[in-house]
Amino acid sequence: MADPYHNNIYHQGDGDSYGTYGQGGQDGYGYQTDYPPQEEDAASDVTEGHDEEDQMYEGEYQGIPHPDEVKAARRAARAKARTVADVVSDQEELAEQYEDIMEDCGHGRFQWTLFVVLGLALMADSVECFVVALVLPSAEKDMCLSHAEKGMLGLIVFLGMMFGAFIWGGLADKVGRRKCLIIVLAMNCISAFFSSFAQGYGFFLFFRLVSGIGIGGSVPIVYAYFSEFLQMDKRGEHLSWLCMFWMMGGIYASFTAWGIIPRYGWGFSMGTEFQFHSWRVFVLVCALPAIAAFLGLMFMPESPRFLLENAKHDEAWMILKQVHDTNWRAKGEPERVFTVTHIKTPKTQEDEFIEIQTATGTAFQRWVFHLQTCPTGGVFTLRKLNISLLLFLVVYFSFYGLSVWFPDMIKHLQHEEYESKVKVFNREKVEQFHFNFSLENQVHKEGEYINDKFINIEMKSVKFEDSLFEDCYFENIRSTDTIFENCTIRSTVFYDTDLYEEKFIDCTLENVTFLHNKKGCHLDYEEENDVLIYLVSFLGSLAVLPGNIISALFMDKIGRIKIIGGSMLISAGCTFFLFLSFSQAAIIAWQCLFCGVSVAAWNGIQVITVELYPASKRATAFGVLNAICKFAAILGSSIFASFVGITKVIPILLSFGALVGGGVLALKLPETREKVLL
């Protein structure tokens, strides 16, 4: 069969093609590792005035090998491994060549620019996970949300992110990393904008769902995209540094919430139907990382590895040359020449099988076939997919389960402390009295209120039981958690209050009038915005900084498997300290410890997932794993939250068992730190 890319040769300089990659061009790869000799008068202005002694390598006298020597030795080792192997697939051959190209392009300004842009996209994903939890205390008053509606609002974001990861991960392998990432960021920005103005619960819920579907695809795309611009010895470290943006997203969300939401003046209203309070300003501000990433991507190219997988050689070559020239110009060596002349990706047997299956199978069969096919000697096997999935499930189940359990336990302790201070009034009889002061945390039993007035007051956590109200007048009442149970109410007027009939449980109402009831939940105690909510989120996000730094520094030194296994086992040990959490301060301290230790496992799994799967299926595999594990996060959150106030034993044992099992399971995965990216 004739090679469809035989004539795809790129010429540099005067038109002569340089040496070839491999065996003298016999495999069709035009690539040269040494730079072409220049004429004496062709030296760059950068080198003018320097003699050969000035150009001597600085580390020569310290016994440090020259980077070019290290590079040559690494390539020789890979070439030797290829000759020893019985069969080398075209996919692996392309991976070797691509690794050599990235080594010559170097790591510099281009990668750091892309690092910031993609980091902002990852930061947007992190913010999305925090935004609903941080606005709920204020939004529930603005929209009068029930407990079921609050639970659905927290759930809908994760459902959207689950579907988004599944959909966009697959599309990124078909349409392109950059194009899909631009779309998901645009969806997130537009949905965040509309959700901040949505007055009704239904519209707000819908726009948060769409926002989740959009931003849910960012994680698999970001890691696949960035990894394809990194050489082997930089990959683990810089993917780990990229994970720090997730931490920065949590810090950004909690810090801005702390600074914006309690500022009630930061808003406006148009009558009683349209309210734009400070929490809505916070929702808008949370879209800024996504907007910045969207704008940055306008100046970034598509992944050349994706283009090569789709036979777009011209575009891939131009992008690789751009990376090379950008990096070396920034390093003060603009005379360096990009020496790739030919990149060949012949059609493989796998492609023919896929064409047959695509033409004959159902849509589901085609998807499964694409998922399970792998290059000869490749790594995309069902066994590794299952192990990766189990590791993701363990981390998501434990991390998100405990992430919900920690703040819920703090709220439970606060509630217990609050209830311990409740004031109980028995059989009080009040006649012709004007209540002009707020009532809070009180229980009134078997009382009698005759010809009393309740005007311009606030009621918080007030309960009237078996009481009588006769000829009373209620005006401009704002309440929360206030109920009347088994009471008798006669000849009483409720004017401009938020005491609806559903707040009267098993009560007898005789000649009772409700006039001009308030709409919405209007009770806003400043102390209820509870700075502790923001503080817990802020400290939990900041606590992962040491784990991020350690994992980044040692990811390429000790390997992914040891990082994952060690982090999970230490995290499992940390869970037993939760038995000692008898106060709010203790819970916050153990939360910080757990987050700081477990993040290393999180980072290691992200890195190894990128490296386990070939370029044609990398984002798909990551997306599928991420989508399924969002379900594990929902499951863990629900299970752990259900035991708050009942027992600590079950959540602690569940997280301990899951993390120990995950640490042992991590040993089943292959080490990938010295393998090229397939």
N, C-alpha and C positions, 0 to 999 in steps of 0.2 A: 504494500500500500504506500502510495506517495505521501510524503510528509506534508501536511497542509500548511506548516509554518516554515518550510525549508528556506523560503526566500525572505523571511522576516529578519533581516540583518540591519543593524544600526551602525552607521559609520561616523567616526569622530575625526577631527583634525582635517587632514588632507584627503580623506576618503579611504585610507587603508584601514582594514579591520584588524583589531588587535588579536592577541593570542586567545586560545579557547579554554573553556572550563572543562575539566575532565581530561580525556586522552587525546590531546592534540586536535580537538574539534571533531573526532570521529562520532561522538554522540550528539553532535549538532549544537552544543552549547557554546556560544561565543563569549568567552569570559577570560580575563587575564588578571592575575592577582598582583603582579608588579606593575608599577606605573611606567609608561613609555618614556624612553630617554628624551631629554630635551636638548636642544642646541645650546651652546654656551651663551649666545646672546639672547636666548629666549627666557632667561630667568626673570622671575617676577620682581617688581619693585620692592616687594616685601623682603626679599633676600639680598637686595643690593647693599654692598658695604659690609657683608659678613663673609668671613673666610670659613674654611672647613672646620677649624677648631671650634668656632663659635656654634657650629651646628651639631657638635658632639652630644650624644644622649646623656642627660644629666645623671641618670641612674647607673651609668656604666661602672663607676668606681664603687658603688654600693652593692654590686652584684645583682641588681634588679634587671631582669631581662627586658629587652626592648619590646614595646607593644607589638611591633611587626613580627618579632620572633615568636611571641606567644601566639599570635594569630596564625602564623605559618605552621607552628607545631600542632595547633588545634585542628587545622585543616588536614594536616598529614595524618593525624590520628583518625579523623573521620574517613579519609580516603582509604586508610588501611582496613577500617571496619567494613567498608563497602566491598573491598576485594575479598575479605574473609567470608562475608555473607554469601550464601548460595544463590539467593535471589534478591535483587534490589528492584522494588517497584518504581514505576515512573513517578508516583507521588513522592516517594522518599528521595528520589533523585532531584526532583524539583525543590523539595525542602532543603536539601543540602546546598543546592545552588543559591537559593534564596537567603539562607543563613550567611553564606559567603558574601553576598551582595550587601546585606545589612551590616556586616562587620566592616566592609570597606566604606559604607556610608557613615559609619561612626554614630556615636550617641552625643547629641549636642542640642543646638538651639531648636531645631525642628521638633525633636521629641519633647523637649521641655515646654514648648508652646502647646503642642497637642495635649500634653499632660495636664496643663491648666484648664484647657477647654473641656476635655473629657471629665476632669475632676469636678468642674462646675455642674456637668450633667449628672454625675453621681451624687453630688451634693443636693441637687433638686429631688432625686429619689429619696434621700434621707429626710429632707424637709417634709415631703409628702406623708411619710410615716408618722411624723410628729404633729402636723398641723391640726388634725381633727381633735386629737386628745387635748391639745392646748387651748383650743377655742371652745370646747364643749361647755365648760363652766359658765361662759358668757352666752354662748349661742342657745343653750337650753332655756335661759330666761327670755331671750329675744324671741324665740320661736315656741315657747311653752312646750318643750319636748318631754315626752314621757320616758320612762326607763327603757321601754322596748325600742322607741325611736332613737334614743341615744346609742343603744347597743347596735342597732342596724347601721347607724351612721359610721360607727367605728369599724363595722364589718365590711361595709360596702367598698371602702378604699382598698382593703386587702383582696377582696374578690376582683375588683378592677385590675389591680396589679398582677393578680394571678393570670387572668385572661390576657393581659397585655404582654407579659413575659412569654407566654405560649405563642401568641400570634406574631409578635414582632421579632422574636428570636428566629423563627422559621423564615420570615420575610427577609431578614438581614442576610441570610445565606443565599437568597434568590435575587433580591433587588439591589442590595448593597448596604454596607454598614452606615455610611455617612447619610445616605438618603433617608433611611428608616429612622435614624437618630434625629434628624431634622424634623421629621413628621411627628415623632412622639413628643419632642420638646414643644413644638407648636401646639399640639393638642393640650398639653399640660398648661401652657401659658393662657390659652384662650379659655379653657375650662375654669382655671383659677380666677380669671377676671370676671366671668359671668357668675360664678358661685359667690363671689364677694358681694354682688348686688342682688342675688336671689333672696326674696323676702319670704317665700314659702318653703316649708320643709321638703316638699316633693322636688321642687326645682333644685334646691341646694343639694339634695341627695343625688339627683341625676348628674349634675355637673361634677360632683366629687367622684362619681363612678367613672365618668368619661376621663377625668384627670388621672385617675388611677390606671385606667386602661392605657393611657398614653405613656405616663412615666414608668409604668411597670416594665416596658421593653428596654429601658435605658441600661439596666445592669448587665444583661447578657451582651448587648451590643457594645457597650463601653469597653468591657474587658476583652472581647474578641477583637475589636478595632485597635485598641492600644497595643495588644500583644503582637500584632502583625507589623509593628514598626520597631520592635525591640530585638536585639541580638540575644543569643542564648545566655551569655554571662551577665546580662543586665535585666533579664526578664523577671525573675523572681523578686528582686529587690524593688524594681520600679513599679511593678503591679501592686506590691505591698504598700509602697508609698501612696499609690493612687487610692488605696482603701482608706487613707486618712481623710479624704474628702467626705466620706460618709460620716465620720466623727464630726467634721467641721459643719456638716449640715445640721446635726443634732444641736450643736452649740449655737449655731446661727438661729435656729428656730426657737430654742428656749430663751436665748438672750433677747431677741427682738420681741417675743411674747411678753417677757418681763418688762420691757421698756414701753410697749405700745398698749397692750390690752387694758391695764389699769387706768389708762388716760382716757377718761370718759369724754373729755372735751374734743378728742380727735375724731369727730364725726359730724353728721348733720342729719336733719330729718325734714321731710316734706309732708306735713300733716301727720296723721296717725297711721297711714298705710305704708309709708316708706321710711324706714329707719336705717341709717348707715352708722353703726357704732364702731368703737375702736377695734373690736375683734375683726371686723371686716377689713379695716386698714391692714391689720396683721396678715390676713389671707392674701391681700395684694402684694405685700412686701415679700411673702414667701415665694412668690413667682419670680423674683429677681434672679436667683441662680439659674433657673431654666432659660430666662430671657438672655442672660449673658452667655450661656453655653450655645444657645441658638445663634446668636450673632457671631460668636467665635467660629462656629462650624462653617459659616459662609466662606471663610478664608482657608479652610482645611481641605485637603484632597481625599479622595476615596482610598480605601486600603488597596495597595498594589497587589497584595496576595489574593484578595477577592477577585480583582480584575484578571489575574493570571489564571485563576480557577475557571473563569468564564471566557478564556481565550481572548481577552482584550489586551494584547501584548503592547501595542503602541502606547495606550494610556498608562499602563503599568510602568513601562520604561521611562516615560516622561516624569512620572511622580517619583520614581526611585532616583532619577537624576536630580530632581528638585531637592529631595532629602539630602543627597550627597553634597550638592553645591551649597545649600543653606548651612549645613553643619561645618564644612571646611572653610567657608568664607568667614564664619563667626570665630573660628579658631585661628584665623590669620594665615590660612594656607589656600588662597583662592586659585593657586596654580594647579592644584590637584585635579586630575581628569577622571571623569566617570568612565570606566573601562569596559562596561558590559556592552557586548555587541549583539548578543543573540540569547533569547530565553525561549526554550522550547517546552511545551507541555503537550505531548502527543496524546491522542485518544486512547484510553485504556480499555481493558476488557470490562471493567466495572461499568463504564459508560454505556457499553453495548447492552449489558444485562439490564441496566436501568431503563434504557430506551424500550427494550422488550417488555419489561414489567409495567412501564408507564403506559404503553399502548394497550396492554391486555388486562391489567388489574383494576380493582376498585380504588377509589380515592384513599380509603383507609389502608389498603394493601400497599399502595404506592408510598404512603407516608412511613409505614413500618419498614418497608424495604429500604427506603432512603436512610432511615435511622440506623438500621443494622448493618448495611453494607460498609465495608472498610477496605482499604488498600491491602495488598498482600503483605503480611507481616505487620500490619498496622495495629492500632490500639483501640479502635472503636468497636469494642465487643460488648455483648449484652451483659457479661459478667462485670466488666468495669462500670458499665452504666448503672447496674444495680448497686454496686458498692458506692459509687458517687452519690446516687440517690439516697441511700441509707445515711451517708454522712451528712448530706444536706438536711435530711429529715431530723436527725439527732440535734444538729446545731440550731435549726429554726425552732423546733419544738421546745428545746430547753431555754434558748435565749429569749424568744418572744414570750414563752410561758412565764418565765421569771420576771421579764420586763413588765408584764402586766401585774404579776403577783406583788412585786415590791411596792408600787404606788398604791395598789388596792389595800395592802396591809397597813400602809401609813394612814390611808383614809379610815380604815377600820379602827385603828388605835385612836385617831382623832375623834371618831364618832363615839367610841366608848368613853373617852374622856369628857366629851360634850354631854353625853347622857348621864354621866355620873354627877353632873352639876344641875340637873333638872330640878325645877321648883314645883312642888305639888301643893295645890290648894284644895282642901276638902270642905264641902258644905258651906261655902261662903255665900252670904246674902248681901247683895249690893242694890240699893235703890236710889234712883234719881242722881246718878253719878255720871260725870263727864270724863271718859277715858281719853286723855290727850297725850299719852305717852306710849311708847312702843312696848309690845309684849314679845318676849323671846324665851324659848326653851322652858315652857310652862305646861303643866297639866292641871286642869280645873275639873274636879269631880263633884257631881251632885250640887252644883251651885244654883243660885236663883238671882236673875238679873231683871229688875223691874224698872221700867221707864228710864233706862240708861242710854247714854249717847257714846258712840265710838266714832270719833271724827279725826281725820288726818293722822292716822297712825299706821304703823307697820307691824305685822304679825309674822314671826318667824318661829317655826317648830312649836306651834301652840295647838293643844288638843283640849276640847271641851267634851266631857263625858257625862251622860245622864243629867244634863243641866236644863234649866228652864229660862227662856228669854221671852219677856212679855212687854209689849209697847216700847220696844227698843228701836234705836235709829243708828244705822251704820252708813258712814259717808267717807269717800276717798280712802278706802282701805287697800293696802298693798300687802300681799301675804305670800308665804312660801311654806310648804309642809305644814299647813294649817287645816285641821278638819274638825267637824262637829259630828259626834257619834252618839246615837241613841238620845238625842235631845228633843225637847218640845219647844217650838218657836211659834209665838202667837202675835198677831197684829204688829209685825215688825217690817221696817222698810230698809232695803239694801240699795243705796244710791251711789253710783260711780265706784263700785268695788270690783275686785277680782274673785269674790266668793261666789262661785258658780254652784248650781244645784248639786253637782256631783261631789262637792265637798261636804255635803250633808248626808252622812251614812246612817241609814235606819232611823231617820229623824221624822218627827211629826210636824208638818208645816201647816199652820192655820192662818189664813188671811195674811200671807206673806207676799211682799211686793219687791221685785227686782227691777231697778231702773238704771239705764245707761251703764251696763256692766263694762268694765275695762276690757280691752283686747290685748292679748299678749301677756307676758310675765314681766311685771314692772318693778319687782323688788330687786334692788341692786345694792347690797352691802359691800363697801369697798374691801372690807376684810375678807369677804367671801372669795375674792379673786385669788386668795391664798398664794402668797409668794412661794410657799413650800412646793407647790406643783411645778413652778418654773425652776426652782432651785434643784429639785430632784432630777429633772430632765437635764439640766445643765451639768450637774456633777456626774450623772451617769454617762453623758457623752464625753466629758473631759477625762473621765477615768480610763478610757481606752487608749489614751495617748501613749503610756509606757508600753502597752502590748503592741501597738502599731509600730513603734520605733524598734522594739526588739525583733519583731517578726520581719521587718524590712531589712535590718542589718544582718540577720542570720538565715534568712530564707535561702540564699544561695550558698551559704557556708555549711550548714548542717543538714539542709534538705527539707523538702516539703513534708515528708512523712513524719519525721521526728518533731517538727513544729506542730503538726496537727495532733498527733498522738499525745505528745507531752502537754499541750495546752488543754486538751480534753480531760486528761487524767487529773491535772492540777485543778481544773475547774470543778470536777466531780468532788474533789476533796474540799474545795471551798464551800460547796453547798451544805456541808455538815455544820458550818459555822452559823447557818441560819437558825439552828435550834437555840442559839443564844440571843436571838433578836427579840428582845423584850421591850424595846423603846424605838421611837422614830429615828433617833440618831444612830442606833445600832443597825437598823434596817438599811439606812442610807449608806453606812460604812460597808456593809457586806455587799450591797448592790455595786458599789464602786469596785470592790475587790473582784467580784465575779466578772463584771464587764471588762476590767483591765486584763484579766487572765484569758477569758474565753475568746477575745477578739483575735488572738494569734491563730487559733484554730479556724476561725472564720476567714481570715486572710489566706491561710494556707489552702483551704478548700477552693477559694476563688481562683487562686493561681493554678492549682493542679487540674482543675476542671478545664481551664483554657488549654492546658498542655496535653491533656489526654486525648482530645478529639481532633480530627483533621480539619483543615480550613473549610472544606465544603460543608461540614456539619457542625462546626464549632459553636456558632451562635444558636443553632437549633437545639443542640444538646444542652447548652447552658440555659436556654429559655425553657425547655421542658423541665429540667431539674428545678429551676427557680420557680416555675409555676406550681409544680406539685408541692414544693416546700412552703409556698405561701399558704397552702391548705394546712400544712403541718403547723404553721404559725397560728392560724385561726383556731385549730384544734387545741394546741397548747394553751393559748390565751383563754379559751373557754373552760378547759378542764381546771387549770390552775386558779382561775378567778372563782370557780364554783366552791372551792375549799376555803376561801378567805373567811375568817371568823369561825370556821368549824374545826380545822386541824392543820398543823404545819407538816405533819409526818408524810402524808401522801405526796404533796408537791415536791418535797425534798427528796424522797425516795425515787420518784419518777425521774426527776432531773439527774440524780446520781446514777441510776441504772442506765439511762440513755447515754450519758456522757462516758461512762466506763465502757459500755458496748461500742460506742463510736470510736473511742481511743484504740481499742483492740482491733476494730474493723479497719481502721486506717492503715494498719500494717499489711493489709492484703493488697493495697494499691501499689503500683510500680513507682519508683522514684523517677522523676522527670527532669531534674535540674540540669543534667548533662545531655539532654536529648534535644535535637532540633525540633522546631515547630512544624508538625506535618500539615 
